[in-house]
């Protein structure tokens, strides 16, 4: 059990270190880094390389934003097998709709509670 926690921490931490290096060394903006991580997750998911990482690192691989790209591709591929081209679009949003909805709802609540600058 401790090994599982250790590897989740290490893998999640390495993903965060890569993100921080992209900010500091490559001078990428947060939006560029976020987009890059989602694309990397989608590519790794498309080549079926992300699931072994999830099996190994658990939450260390499923919590970072890279997993969102993997989920988009996973849902698209699953539904494409069943419904063809239409399934690609519906599958992406079917799998990730709860996360997208939560981001919208909590973003709205945060805007109501805190005073936005701007």
N, C-alpha and C positions, 0 to 999 in steps of 0.2 A: 504494500500500500504506500509506503514512504517513497519507493522508487517511482510510482506513478505521479505523486505530487512533485517530486524532484524534476522529472522530465517535463512535466507540464510547465513548471516554473522556468526551466532552462529554455525550452523552445519558445514559449511566449515572450520571455525576456530577449531572446535573440531577434525575434521579429521586431520588438520595440527598439532594440539597438540599431537595426537596419534603418528603421524609420527616423531615428534621431540622427544617424549619419547622413541620411538624405537631406534633412533639414540643415545640419551644420556644415557638412563638407560640400555637398552638391548644391546647396542653397536653393533647394526646391521649396515651394510654398506648401502649406498643409493640404491645399486642394490638389496639387499635383501629386503629392505623396499618397493621399487617399485614393486618387484615381489609379495610380500606379499599382498600389497594393491590391485593389479590386481586380485589375487586369491580370496581375500575376496569379492571383487565386483562381481566376477563370481559366487561364492557360493551364495551370497545374491540374485543375479539375478536369479540363477537357482531355488531357493526356493521362488521366486517372493516376496522377502522382500525389494528389493532396490527401486522398483517403488513407493511404498508409501512414502519412504523418499524423492524421487525426487518430488513427488506431494506436499509434505509438505515444503521442503527447496529450491526447484527450483535450481538456479545456485550454491547454496552452496553444492549441492549433485552431480550436473552434471559436474562441472569444475574439481574437483580433479580426480586423476588417478583411483580411485576406480570405477568411472563411466565407464572407458574403459573396465574393466572386465565384468561389467554388460552389456555393449553394445555387447561384443563378444558373451556372452551366449544368449542374447536376439535375435541377428541375427541368431545364430545357431539354436535356438529352432523354430524360425519363418520359416526358410527355411527347417528344418527337417520335419515339418508337410507337406510341399508341395512336397519335392523331396527326402525324406528319408535320408540315410546316406551321400550321396553326398551333400545334402543341408546343412548338418552340417558344412562342410568345406567352401562351397561357401558363406553361410550366414554370417559366422564370418567376412569374409573379405569384403563382400558387404556393410555391415553396417559401418564398421570402416575404409574403404579404404581412405576416404578423410582426416581423422586425421593422418593416417599412411603416406599418400603422403605429407601432409603439414610438418610433422616432418622431412621427408627425404629432401624435397626441402629447408626448412629453415635451416636445419643442413648443407646442402651443401653451401648455401649462406653464412652462418656464418663462415664456414671453408675458403671460398674465401676472405671474408672481414677481418677477424681477423687472426692473426698468431698463428696457433696451437703450443702448446708446446710438445716437444717430442721425 
